[in-house]
Amino acid sequence: MRDLLLGCLRAHAEVLSEPAPGVYLTGAPEGALELTAVSAVAWARHAFKIKSELPVVRPRRGHRPVAPAPASR
C-alpha cells in the first residue's frame, strides 16, 4: 500500500521530487491501517487541488489495489 501511494505521488506532475514524498503509518483504528501521504509542491495554493487529484485508496479484504495511470498534462 505504501508503494502504491508513493507511486501516485511521484507520478503527479506538480509533486516535487525534493524533498522526497513520504508515506507514514499514523494510526490503526479498529484494526485498519491509517496512512498519511506527505509531499512538497511548488505553489502552496495548489496543495488542495493536488490532494483532490490523488486517488483515495480503500482496499477490501482480499483485494489488491492497482495504481491509477498518471494523468496526462
C-alpha positions in Angstrom: 0.0 0.0 0.0 2.8 2.3 0.9 4.5 1.8 -2.5 1.2 2.4 -4.3 0.7 5.8 -2.6 4.3 6.8 -3.2 4.0 5.8 -6.8 0.9 8.1 -7.1 2.8 11.0 -5.5 5.9 10.5 -7.7 3.7 10.3 -10.8 1.9 13.6 -10.2 3.4 16.4 -12.3 3.1 19.0 -9.5 4.7 17.0 -6.7 8.3 17.9 -6.2 10.9 15.2 -6.0 12.9 17.1 -3.3 12.2 16.8 -0.5 11.1 13.3 -1.4 7.4 12.4 -0.8 6.7 10.1 2.1 4.0 7.8 3.4 3.7 7.2 7.2 1.6 5.0 9.4 -0.4 7.4 11.5 -2.9 5.1 13.2 -4.7 1.8 13.3 -8.3 2.4 14.3 -10.3 -0.8 14.6 -7.5 -2.8 13.1 -7.4 -0.8 9.8 -4.1 0.9 8.9 -4.3 4.6 8.5 -1.6 6.0 6.2 -0.7 9.7 5.7 1.0 10.8 2.5 3.2 13.9 2.6 4.8 15.7 -0.3 6.1 19.1 -1.3 4.6 21.3 -4.0 5.9 24.4 -5.7 2.8 26.5 -5.1 1.0 26.3 -1.7 -2.2 27.5 -3.4 -2.2 24.2 -5.5 -1.9 21.9 -2.5 -5.7 21.3 -2.2 -6.0 20.9 -5.9 -3.3 18.3 -6.0 -4.7 16.5 -3.0 -8.1 16.2 -4.7 -6.4 14.8 -7.8 -4.8 11.9 -5.9 -6.8 8.7 -5.5 -8.4 7.7 -2.3 -7.4 4.0 -1.9 -9.5 1.8 0.4 -8.7 -1.8 -0.4 -11.1 -4.5 0.7 -10.0 -7.8 2.3 -8.6 -10.0 -0.5 -8.5 -7.1 -3.0 -5.2 -6.0 -4.4 -5.3 -2.3 -5.3 -3.8 -1.1 -8.6 -2.3 2.3 -9.1 -4.2 4.6 -11.5 -2.5 5.7 -14.7 -0.9 9.2 -14.3 -3.0 12.0 -15.6 -1.7 13.4 -18.9 -0.7 17.0 -18.8 
